[in-house]
Amino acid sequence: TLGLEAGEVRTVTAQLKTGTTTAAATGATWTSSDLAVALVSSAGDGTAAIQAVAPGTATVTARSLTPAKWPSCATKVTSSAVTPLGKVVGGV
């Protein structure tokens, strides 16, 4: 879970893992399950900026054409401290 305060912006990276190989999910399409809680914009290189809008919980998902497994990250927006950022990792 990525914890953010309302108004904060963090950059996340989607990585696809196949066996022992890990690569950035370049060209991934990013979505937020609740735009009233978190907005997301892709940089096109496997990274995206998540902007916390208001308290609540949203799931941010990176969709890549191949493989058909999609990494996601639960994003919790609060009005308190931020928790450490982790990588968003999806497996095959």
C-alpha positions in Angstrom: 0.0 0.0 0.0 1.2 3.5 -0.9 0.1 6.0 1.7 -0.2 9.7 0.6 -1.4 12.9 2.1 -4.1 14.8 0.2 -2.3 17.1 -2.3 0.9 14.9 -2.5 2.3 13.5 -5.7 4.5 10.4 -5.9 6.1 8.6 -8.9 5.7 4.8 -9.1 7.2 2.2 -11.5 5.4 -0.8 -13.0 7.7 -3.8 -13.5 6.8 -7.0 -15.3 8.6 -10.1 -14.1 9.1 -13.2 -16.2 11.1 -15.9 -14.4 14.3 -14.1 -13.3 13.9 -11.2 -15.7 12.3 -7.9 -14.6 11.6 -5.0 -17.0 9.8 -1.7 -16.8 6.3 -1.9 -18.3 6.9 0.7 -21.0 3.8 1.8 -22.8 1.6 0.8 -19.9 -1.8 2.4 -19.6 -2.4 3.6 -16.0 -5.9 3.9 -14.4 -7.2 4.8 -10.9 -10.3 3.1 -9.5 -11.5 6.3 -7.9 -10.5 9.7 -9.4 -12.0 11.5 -6.4 -9.2 9.9 -4.3 -6.2 9.5 -6.7 -5.3 10.8 -10.1 -2.7 9.0 -12.2 -0.7 10.2 -15.3 1.7 8.0 -17.3 5.2 9.2 -18.3 5.3 6.5 -21.0 8.4 4.8 -19.7 6.8 2.5 -17.2 6.5 5.2 -14.6 3.5 7.3 -13.5 2.7 10.1 -11.1 0.0 9.5 -8.6 -1.6 12.6 -7.2 -3.6 12.3 -4.0 -6.9 14.2 -4.2 -8.9 13.5 -1.1 -8.9 10.9 1.8 -10.0 7.4 0.7 -8.7 4.3 -1.0 -8.1 3.8 -4.7 -6.4 1.0 -6.7 -3.9 2.3 -9.3 -3.3 -0.3 -12.1 -0.8 -0.4 -14.9 -2.0 -2.4 -17.9 0.5 -3.7 -20.5 -0.3 -5.5 -23.7 2.0 -8.4 -22.9 2.0 -10.3 -20.8 -1.7 -10.0 -19.8 -0.9 -9.7 -16.1 -1.4 -6.3 -14.7 0.5 -4.9 -11.7 -1.5 -2.8 -9.3 -1.0 -0.7 -6.2 -3.5 0.1 -3.5 -3.2 3.8 -2.8 -4.5 5.2 0.5 -4.9 9.0 0.8 -4.9 10.3 4.3 -4.4 13.6 6.1 -1.5 12.2 8.1 2.1 10.9 7.5 3.3 9.2 4.4 4.3 5.6 4.4 7.4 4.4 2.3 7.0 3.9 -1.4 7.4 0.4 -2.8 7.7 -0.8 -6.4 4.6 -2.0 -8.2 5.4 -5.5 -9.4 3.3 -7.9 -11.5 4.2 -11.5 -12.3 3.6 -13.9 -15.1 
